[in-house]
Amino acid sequence: QVQLVESGGGLVQAGGSLSLSCAASGRSFRVMDMAWYRQNPGEQRELVARITDSGSTTYADSVNGRFTISRDYAKNTVLLQMNSLKPEDTALYYCYGMIYTDRLNDYWGQGTQVTVSS
């Protein structure tokens, strides 16, 4: 009923920047909280940044001060601006949405790879 599609991943040198975007599409839905997670093979999925329906944001300590999450309510889009990237930021980044249709459901994007070289 709802799909999340990410874009903006790629290869960047340490110290550089990337912007990730995720758009929700479908019929008769309302986006509540949205977030970005990241994961590497053999590791748990980690919350990177979250933005609530009211616009409140939280960040992982590892990215606080370098990443900024924002959203466009009209376009049902969440953005992640990543600055001062470090090699340890390398991961598959997933978009998450808590979305109301006839009930609240969790939706995930397919993931977009971010690779930061030394």
C-alpha positions in Angstrom: 0.0 0.0 0.0 2.9 2.3 0.8 6.4 2.3 -0.7 9.6 4.0 0.5 12.2 4.8 -2.1 15.7 6.0 -1.2 18.2 7.8 -3.4 21.5 9.7 -3.0 23.9 7.1 -1.9 27.4 6.7 -3.4 31.1 6.9 -2.9 32.7 9.9 -1.3 36.1 10.8 0.2 36.4 11.3 3.9 35.5 14.9 4.8 33.0 15.1 2.0 29.2 15.3 1.9 26.2 13.4 0.7 22.5 13.9 0.8 20.0 11.0 1.1 16.4 11.3 0.2 13.4 9.0 0.8 10.0 9.5 -0.6 6.8 7.7 0.5 4.1 7.0 -2.1 0.8 5.2 -2.2 -2.9 5.7 -1.5 -4.6 7.0 1.6 -1.8 7.2 4.0 -0.3 9.6 6.6 3.3 9.6 7.5 4.1 9.8 11.2 7.7 9.4 12.3 10.5 8.9 9.8 14.0 7.9 10.4 17.3 6.7 8.8 19.0 3.5 9.9 22.3 2.0 8.8 23.7 -1.5 8.8 26.8 -3.4 7.9 27.1 -7.2 7.3 27.1 -9.1 10.6 26.0 -6.1 12.6 22.7 -4.9 14.0 20.8 -2.2 12.3 21.6 1.2 13.9 19.4 4.2 14.3 21.1 7.2 12.7 18.5 9.9 12.9 14.8 10.2 13.6 12.3 12.9 13.0 8.8 12.8 14.6 5.5 13.9 13.2 5.9 17.1 15.2 9.4 17.7 13.8 11.4 16.7 16.9 14.8 15.2 15.9 17.2 12.8 17.5 20.6 11.6 16.4 23.0 8.9 17.2 26.0 10.2 19.2 28.3 9.1 16.3 26.7 11.5 13.8 25.5 14.3 16.0 26.7 17.6 14.8 27.6 16.2 11.3 24.2 14.9 10.0 20.9 16.7 9.7 17.5 15.1 9.2 14.6 17.1 7.8 11.3 16.4 6.2 8.9 17.9 3.6 5.4 17.2 4.9 3.7 18.1 1.6 5.9 15.7 -0.4 6.1 12.9 2.3 9.9 13.0 2.0 12.6 12.7 4.5 16.2 14.0 3.9 19.5 13.2 5.5 22.3 15.7 4.9 25.6 14.1 5.8 28.6 16.3 6.2 32.2 15.7 7.4 31.8 12.0 6.4 34.1 9.5 8.0 35.1 6.0 6.8 33.1 4.6 9.8 29.9 6.1 8.3 30.2 3.5 5.5 27.0 1.3 5.6 23.8 0.5 3.8 21.4 3.2 4.8 17.7 2.4 5.2 14.7 4.8 5.2 12.1 4.0 7.8 8.5 5.3 8.1 5.8 4.8 10.7 2.8 5.2 8.5 -0.9 5.2 9.2 -3.2 3.7 6.6 -6.1 1.9 8.3 -3.6 1.3 11.2 0.0 2.1 12.1 2.6 0.1 10.2 6.3 0.1 9.8 7.7 0.5 6.3 11.3 0.2 5.1 13.1 1.2 2.0 15.4 -1.1 0.1 18.5 0.6 1.2 21.1 2.8 -0.4 24.8 2.2 -0.1 27.1 4.9 1.3 30.8 4.3 1.1 33.4 6.7 2.5 37.0 6.2 1.5 40.0 7.3 3.4 
